[in-house]
Amino acid sequence: MTIGEGRLLGEGNHSPIAPRAPARGRQVIPSWEKCSWSENRQSKVTIDLITALPQVVRGPLESGILGRALEDGAGDDGPVAEVRVHDLRDYAEGRHDQIDDYPFGGGGGMVLKPGPLVRCLEALAEKHGAPDDVIYLAPDGERFTQKAANRLSRSDYLVLVAGRYKGIDERVRRRWITREISIGDYVLSGGELPALVLIDAVVRLQPGALGDARSALTDSFQDDLLDAPVYTRPASFRGMEVPAVLRSGDHERIARWRFDESLRRTRARRPDLLAGEDAPSERPSPEDDGASSEKTA
Ligand code: SAM
């Protein structure tokens, strides 16, 4: 299942926070049209993250490319994206601020209660309107891929739910969650790291997030290829030389070399990618490759 197929969970989805528009269907379009910065978007993506452990996400949201993108003044008009973190305990119930309880039927582990989570979702919907998607990070969700990141990068407003313990009550999944995303076939203690993975992958595709926006297009998995090897100075390091073509200044040759290396690496490491819908059938021109200086932002 891919995100573009617009999976809606639960029958009917009566939620007041149901997504406001169906997800875009799959289209065969050039990869640079698939991520947000190429669309001349006026709006920026806003992400609300609901978590029982806000402290886990603070550091990463303040660091590196992500941190810079979320800072005021990062873009022409404020931050290039906005991430708001909500502490599930602010919506807790009872004297002990309870957000979890024992599972019906017994067994080990606790379950996040539906009440606090739904109160938080409803409060967000009342304040900010309906999101494009309410995403629960879950090991049994659809697998997160670059294509999924590209598509999500074109959203205006996403709500992410990070689980803890045994997960969230199934009734919330059925009624309020519109997508479930897994970052891989392994189980982490909480959804905060998966949420950060998704946020980073989406925010770096926003216009203004990367110094050189087009470098994202030559990254691995765009166009179903792995990235070509990269080198920096010095040209000679401990007896190993940088391939001469990269120092030739001949953009056409460089583009051809990079494409051949990408293809070689993909065949060797991920031949499955070459069966994908975006697998390249011919060499890109140097302009498409990002080797041209005109393309550098
Ligand atoms: N009982 C759940 C299962 O076996 O599917 C695992 C719960 S896990 C310990 C707690 C939370 O971590 C989940 O609710 C989810 O939000 C998050 N999580 C763990 N692994 C994940 C993964 N691979 N992808 C996305 N979220 C994950």
Boltz pocket constraint, residues with backbone or C-beta under 6 A from the ligand:
constraints:
  - pocket:
      binder: B
      contacts: [[A, 136], [A, 137], [A, 138], [A, 139], [A, 140], [A, 161], [A, 162], [A, 163], [A, 164], [A, 165], [A, 166], [A, 167], [A, 168], [A, 181], [A, 182], [A, 183], [A, 184], [A, 185], [A, 186], [A, 187], [A, 188], [A, 189], [A, 190], [A, 191], [A, 192], [A, 194]]
      max_distance: 6.0
